Amino acid sequence: MDRITATKTARLAQECSEKFSLSPEVKNAIAQTSRELFVPSSFKHSAYKLDALPIGAKQYISSPLTVAKMTEYLQPKGADKVLEIGCGSGYQAAVLSHLFRGVFTIERIEMLMLEAKQRFRELGVNNIHTKIDDGQNGWKQYAPYDRILFSASAKEIPAKLFEQLRDGGILVAPMDNGSKQIITRFVKKGTVIEKTELEICDFVPILDGIQK
């Protein structure tokens, strides 16, 4: 990362932490991830604003503040493996790659995943594993996961995803709740899933199947 980009990402991380209390680890992960690589070239001028931006295929790259919050809500400290449902531009996965040894990310829209993989290659990030699939299936091959993150809103969490979460693990998802969406944290304790509603949010909905 060149000096100008490093200054911009550091300022972005600082701005996020002023609006929402971030741990040093999460703040550092935001500061180490160049957001402009993940936005369409026509939006480069807005890459370091706290705005969600369109990325094509009717999808959006979340606001950096939202990415910072979702990452913080995962409580990444001490966790090893994370599964992300909905890779999108790849920005959230890139942030997670600074905090987890293994990041497993699934995207249902083939074009978005191919673009994200190219960005990971350009960044030289090699601890992100990608898969084109309906994310609601999870990725059983590498389960159990310490953390699972939904980057799209869900009406409910499929049971098979809780099965892929290790005991004591945390799943964070934007949940549809009437006309609202609420970021919700689920903690798996044996056969019990403890649920905490955190804050109102706005995400694109999770959809079924794969889009070629």
C-alpha positions as CSV (number, residue, x, y, z in Angstrom):
1,M,0.0,0.0,0.0
2,D,1.5,3.4,-1.0
3,R,1.8,6.2,1.5
4,I,-1.2,8.2,0.2
5,T,-3.5,5.2,0.3
6,A,-2.2,4.2,3.8
7,T,-3.0,7.7,5.0
8,K,-6.5,7.5,3.5
9,T,-7.3,4.1,5.0
10,A,-5.9,5.2,8.4
11,R,-8.1,8.2,8.4
12,L,-11.1,6.0,7.4
13,A,-10.4,3.7,10.3
14,Q,-10.2,6.6,12.7
15,E,-13.5,8.0,11.4
16,C,-15.2,4.7,11.9
17,S,-13.8,4.4,15.5
18,E,-15.0,7.9,16.3
19,K,-18.6,6.8,15.4
20,F,-18.4,3.3,17.0
21,S,-16.1,1.9,19.6
22,L,-13.7,-0.4,17.8
23,S,-11.1,-2.7,19.3
24,P,-7.5,-1.9,18.2
25,E,-7.4,-5.2,16.2
26,V,-10.6,-4.3,14.2
27,K,-9.5,-0.7,13.7
28,N,-6.1,-1.9,12.4
29,A,-7.8,-4.4,10.0
30,I,-9.8,-1.5,8.5
31,A,-6.7,0.7,8.3
32,Q,-4.8,-2.1,6.4
33,T,-7.5,-2.7,3.8
34,S,-7.5,-0.4,0.7
35,R,-11.3,0.2,0.0
36,E,-10.7,1.8,-3.3
37,L,-9.7,-1.6,-4.8
38,F,-13.2,-2.9,-4.0
39,V,-15.3,-0.1,-5.6
40,P,-16.0,0.4,-9.3
41,S,-13.6,2.9,-10.9
42,S,-16.4,5.4,-11.4
43,F,-16.8,5.6,-7.6
44,K,-13.0,5.8,-6.6
45,H,-13.6,9.4,-5.5
46,S,-16.1,8.1,-2.9
47,A,-14.1,5.1,-1.7
48,Y,-13.1,6.6,1.6
49,K,-16.5,8.1,2.5
50,L,-18.8,6.3,5.0
51,D,-21.2,5.4,2.2
52,A,-22.5,2.1,0.7
53,L,-21.8,2.1,-3.0
54,P,-23.2,0.0,-5.9
55,I,-20.9,-2.7,-7.3
56,G,-23.1,-4.1,-10.1
57,A,-25.5,-7.1,-10.2
58,K,-27.9,-5.0,-8.0
59,Q,-25.4,-5.5,-5.1
60,Y,-23.6,-3.0,-2.9
61,I,-20.3,-2.7,-1.0
62,S,-21.4,-1.9,2.5
63,S,-20.4,1.3,4.2
64,P,-16.9,1.0,5.9
65,L,-18.6,1.8,9.2
66,T,-21.1,-1.1,8.7
67,V,-18.1,-3.5,7.9
68,A,-16.3,-2.3,11.0
69,K,-19.4,-2.8,13.2
70,M,-20.1,-6.3,11.7
71,T,-16.5,-7.3,12.3
72,E,-16.5,-6.0,15.9
73,Y,-19.8,-7.8,16.6
74,L,-18.1,-11.1,15.6
75,Q,-15.7,-10.7,18.5
76,P,-12.9,-12.0,16.4
77,K,-10.2,-12.1,19.1
78,G,-9.1,-15.6,19.8
79,A,-11.1,-17.0,16.8
80,D,-9.3,-18.9,14.0
81,K,-11.8,-19.6,11.2
82,V,-14.6,-17.5,9.8
83,L,-17.3,-18.3,7.2
84,E,-18.8,-15.4,5.3
85,I,-22.1,-15.7,3.5
86,G,-22.2,-13.2,0.7
87,C,-18.7,-12.2,-0.5
88,G,-19.9,-9.3,-2.8
89,S,-17.0,-7.1,-3.6
90,G,-14.7,-9.0,-1.2
91,Y,-14.1,-5.9,1.0
92,Q,-15.5,-7.5,4.2
93,A,-13.5,-10.7,3.6
94,A,-10.3,-8.7,3.0
95,V,-10.9,-7.0,6.4
96,L,-11.5,-10.4,8.0
97,S,-8.3,-11.7,6.5
98,H,-6.3,-9.5,8.9
99,L,-8.1,-11.0,11.9
100,F,-8.6,-14.7,11.1
101,R,-6.1,-17.4,10.0
102,G,-8.7,-18.8,7.6
103,V,-11.5,-16.8,5.8
104,F,-14.0,-18.9,3.9
105,T,-16.4,-16.8,1.7
106,I,-19.3,-17.9,-0.5
107,E,-20.9,-15.8,-3.2
108,R,-23.9,-16.9,-5.4
109,I,-23.2,-14.4,-8.2
110,E,-20.4,-15.8,-10.3
111,M,-19.3,-12.5,-11.8
112,L,-18.9,-10.9,-8.4
113,M,-16.8,-13.8,-7.0
114,L,-14.5,-13.8,-10.0
115,E,-13.9,-10.0,-9.5
116,A,-13.3,-10.5,-5.8
117,K,-10.8,-13.3,-6.4
118,Q,-8.9,-11.1,-8.8
119,R,-8.7,-8.4,-6.1
120,F,-7.5,-10.9,-3.5
121,R,-4.7,-11.9,-5.9
122,E,-3.7,-8.3,-6.5
123,L,-3.5,-7.7,-2.8
124,G,-1.5,-10.9,-2.3
125,V,-4.0,-12.2,0.3
126,N,-3.7,-16.0,0.4
127,N,-5.8,-16.9,3.5
128,I,-9.2,-16.3,1.8
129,H,-10.9,-19.4,0.3
130,T,-13.7,-18.8,-2.1
131,K,-16.7,-20.7,-3.4
132,I,-19.5,-20.0,-5.8
133,D,-22.7,-21.4,-4.2
134,D,-25.9,-20.6,-2.4
135,G,-24.4,-19.4,0.9
136,Q,-27.4,-20.8,2.9
137,N,-25.8,-24.3,2.4
138,G,-22.7,-23.1,4.3
139,W,-19.4,-24.9,3.5
140,K,-19.5,-28.2,5.4
141,Q,-16.0,-29.4,4.2
142,Y,-14.2,-26.9,6.5
143,A,-16.6,-26.8,9.4
144,P,-16.8,-26.2,12.3
145,Y,-16.2,-22.5,12.1
146,D,-15.5,-20.2,15.1
147,R,-17.5,-17.4,13.5
148,I,-20.1,-17.1,10.8
149,L,-21.0,-13.7,9.2
150,F,-23.9,-13.0,7.0
151,S,-23.3,-10.1,4.6
152,A,-26.9,-10.2,3.4
153,S,-30.2,-10.1,5.3
154,A,-32.0,-13.4,6.2
155,K,-35.5,-14.2,7.3
156,E,-34.1,-17.1,9.3
157,I,-30.8,-18.9,9.8
158,P,-30.8,-22.4,8.3
159,A,-30.2,-25.1,10.9
160,K,-27.3,-26.5,8.8
161,L,-25.4,-23.3,9.4
162,F,-25.7,-23.6,13.2
163,E,-24.5,-27.2,12.8
164,Q,-21.4,-25.8,11.1
165,L,-20.7,-23.4,13.9
166,R,-18.5,-24.8,16.7
167,D,-19.8,-24.9,20.3
168,G,-19.2,-21.5,21.8
169,G,-19.1,-20.0,18.3
170,I,-20.8,-16.7,17.2
171,L,-22.9,-16.1,14.2
172,V,-23.8,-12.5,13.2
173,A,-26.5,-11.7,10.7
174,P,-28.9,-8.9,9.6
175,M,-32.3,-10.4,10.3
176,D,-35.6,-9.4,8.7
177,N,-38.0,-8.3,11.4
178,G,-41.3,-7.0,10.1
179,S,-40.4,-3.9,7.9
180,K,-37.0,-3.6,9.6
181,Q,-33.7,-5.4,9.6
182,I,-31.8,-5.9,12.8
183,I,-28.2,-7.0,13.2
184,T,-28.5,-10.0,15.4
185,R,-25.8,-12.0,17.2
186,F,-26.3,-15.7,17.9
187,V,-24.1,-17.7,20.3
188,K,-24.1,-21.5,20.3
189,K,-24.0,-23.1,23.7
190,G,-24.5,-26.8,23.3
191,T,-28.0,-27.3,22.0
192,V,-29.0,-23.8,22.9
193,I,-28.7,-20.8,20.6
194,E,-28.6,-17.5,22.5
195,K,-29.8,-14.5,20.5
196,T,-29.1,-10.8,21.0
197,E,-30.5,-8.0,18.8
198,L,-27.9,-5.3,18.3
199,E,-29.0,-2.5,16.0
200,I,-31.2,-1.6,13.0
201,C,-29.4,-2.0,9.6
202,D,-30.0,-2.0,5.8
203,F,-28.6,-4.9,3.7
204,V,-29.6,-6.5,0.4
205,P,-31.6,-9.7,1.0
206,I,-30.1,-13.2,0.7
207,L,-31.4,-15.0,-2.4
208,D,-31.6,-18.7,-3.3
209,G,-29.5,-20.5,-5.9
210,I,-26.6,-19.5,-8.1
211,Q,-26.5,-16.7,-10.7
212,K,-24.1,-17.4,-13.6
